[in-house]
Amino acid sequence: MKIARYLAHGQISYGAVEEGNVKELSASPFEPHEVTDHTHPLSDVKLLAPCVPTKILAIGLNYSSHLHDRPGPTEPMVFYKTPSSVIGPGDTIIRPKDTAKLDAEAELVVVIKDRCRNVSKENAMQHVLGYTCGNDVSARDWQEADRNWWRAKSTDTFSPAGPFIVTDINPSNIRVTGRINGKEVQSETTSYLIFDIPTLVSYTSKFVTLEPGDMIYTGTPGTPGEMKDGDVCEIEIEGIGILSNPVELER
């Protein structure tokens, strides 16, 4: 199923996307639900961020192509991004005036289905609802200057996600592509992840309770591209869709 979270006639709903339409769900996808007959053309609704996480866990250095002569990690390198940094498809990424370099990082994002803790690697996928596209926006100079990455990774608008949650794809070998103004800057398949998705879900759940709608940004390949005022950034993931966001300089 392809699930959208959307705004229509002043109401926020979840729906199943089918052939250019969205059919409202009777409840959120994290609860028992049915697909109703209440239908909107997809073009008539505003797509929102695909879920509302209590927290975002993100993984650093999870593709060999992103190591750039750094040693590979021996366990997942996890950091937090704040829920307040999440924006949806078409929303504007704000480039702060006092950052020298702002990069886009194309990433596959895992959406957690239910509350879980201490999950085994073998059972991890039972707790995954599906997958979406994400952009781990990164202020490089702040990342290098600060002891932790709180502002480099979690400034408002630094976690675009969407356009849909897809529940029925195999995430082990799908292509992740990043473009800026239509020019491809990143492209690699998830088969090159250093730590796969079951490992990430199991590892993170050893330390924190994962809640419905929580997101895990699984890492970015290659060399990310810089985003400047007036740019348009696209993250495309095979089988999910394209997450597109304009970029504006902070006013």
N, C-alpha and C positions, 0 to 999 in steps of 0.2 A: 504494500500500500504506500502511496505517496500522500503525506499529510501536510496540510498548510495550516498555519495560524494566521488569522486575517481579521480585518475590520470591515464590516458592512453595515450600513445604516446605524452607525453609532454603537454597534455591538461587536465585541471580540469573541470569536468562535474558532474552533478547530474543524477542519473538514477534510474529506478524501478528495483528492484531485483526480478527475477522470475526463479525458478528452476535452480539455479546455474549460471544464466546469469544476466547481468545488461543491461537494455535497456535505452539508453540515453534519458533524458527529453529535450524538445525543449527550455526550460527556467528553471530557478531555481524553486523549489517547493513553493517559496514565491510569485510567479507571475503566471498569467495564463499560462498553459503549456499543452503539449501533450506528450504521450509516443511515441517515434519514433521507427523505425525499426533498428536503428543503435545499434548493440548488441555486447557486449564483454563477453567472459567467465569470471565469477567473479574471477577465479584464475589468470587471466592475468592482472588484474588491481591492483593498490595500493589503498587500502581504506584510506581515510583521515578523519579527524574530521568531523562529519556529517553536520556542519554548521559553519558559521563565525559570532559569536555574537558581537554586539556592547558592551554588558555587560553581566556578569554572576551574578545572585543573588542566594545565597545559604541560606539554612535554618538550623539553629542549633537546637538541642534538640527537634526533631519532632517525635520521637518514645519513648514511655514510657520505653522501654527496654534500651534506651541510656541515661536515666536520671541519673542512679546510685546514688540514694538517693538525688538528687537535686530536688528542687521544679519544677513542670511542668510550662511551660510558659503560660501566659494568652493571649498573642498574638504572632504571628510568630516572631521568632528571626532571623532577616535577616542580612546577611553580603555580601560584594562584593568579587568576585574573578576576576582577570584581564583576559581579552581576550588573552593576550600574554602568559598566563599559559596553554592554551589549546593545547593538543596533540591528535593524533588519534590512532586507533588500531595498535598495533605492535610497536609504537614509545616508546622510552625509557624514563622511569621516572628516573630523576637524583636525587640521594640522596645527599644533600649538606654535605660537609665534617664536618661542624661545627654544625650540628644538632645531638642531642643525640638519638632521637626517631622519626621515620617517619612512620606514620600509613596510611593504606588504608581504605577509607570509601566508601562502596558500596551504590550507590544511584540511584533511578529513576530520570531522568532528563526530564523536560518539555521543549519543543521547541516552542517558540511563532511564530504564523503564520503571524500576521500583526500588524501595528502600533496601539497602544491602550493606553488609559488613563482613569482612574476612571471607571473601568469596574465593574459592579455588579457581585456578586457571581452567580446569575442566568444566566448571559450571558457570564461568563468567558470562558467556554469551546469552544465558537465560535472563540476564538482568539488563540486556541492551534492547532498547526500543527500536533504534535505527540510527541513521547517519545523515549528516547534513554538511554543507560547505562552511568553512570558517576562514577568517582572515585574522591572524594574530598580529595586529598592527604593533609596530615596535619602533620606539624612538631610540635610535642606536647610541647617540651621545649620552643620553640619560642612562641607558643600559650599561654603558662602560663606566660612567662616573659614579653611579650609586652603589651602595653596598647590597641592596636588593632591588628588585625590578618593579616596585610598586607603581611608579609613575610611567616608566618606560613601556609597560605592558597593560596598565589598567586605567590610564586616563580615559575620561568619557569619550565614547565612540570608538574605542580601540579593540572592540570584539564584535565585528560584523559576523552575522550568521544567517543562513538560509540558502535557498528560498523555501525548501521543503525538508521534512524528515522522510527518508525512504526506509521502509522496514524490511524489504525483501531482496536486498542485494548482498552478494558475497563481498565483504570489504577487503579481502586478502590480496586482490590484484586488480585494482581499479586506478585509472589515471587521474592525477591531481595536476591541474594546470593553473598558472597565474598569468594574467595579462594586465598591462598598463597601457591605456589608450590603444587597445587592440594588438599590441606587440607582446608576444609570448616571452616571458622572463623566467618561468619555472615550468617544468613538466617532468613528472616521474610517476611510476606506479607504486602503490602501497606494498607491493611485494618486496620493496627495498627498505621497509621499516626495520629498524634494528630491534625494537621491542614491538611485538604484534599486539593486536587489540585485546585478546584474552589476558595477556601478560599485564597490560596497562590497567585493565579493570581490576584484576586480582591484586596487583601491587598497591594501587591507590586505596583499595578498600581495606587493606590491612591497617591503615592508619586513620582514615576518616570514613564516616558513614556516608555512603552515596545515596542521594535522594532522587525521587522522580523528577526528571527534567534537568538534572545536573549534566554538564557537558565536559567532555575530555577532548581538548585539542591535541591531536596525536603527533604533531611535529611537522616541519616544513622541509622540502627538498631543495637542494642546489643553492643558488645565490638569489635571495629575494631582490625585488626591484624597488627603487625609491619612488615615493609618491609626492607630487608637488601640487601646488594650488592649481585647480582647474582640471586635474587628471581624473580619469575614470578607471577604477580598478575592478577587474573581474576575476573571480575564483570559479573555475569550472571543475566539477568532479563527475566522472563517467557514471551514468545511471542516476544521478541526482539532479543536476541542472547547473545554472549559472547564478552566482551571487555577484551582483553589480552594485558598486557604491561610488558616487562622486566624491571628490576631495576638495576641501576649501580651507584656505588659511584662516586661522582664528582672527576674528575682527576685534 
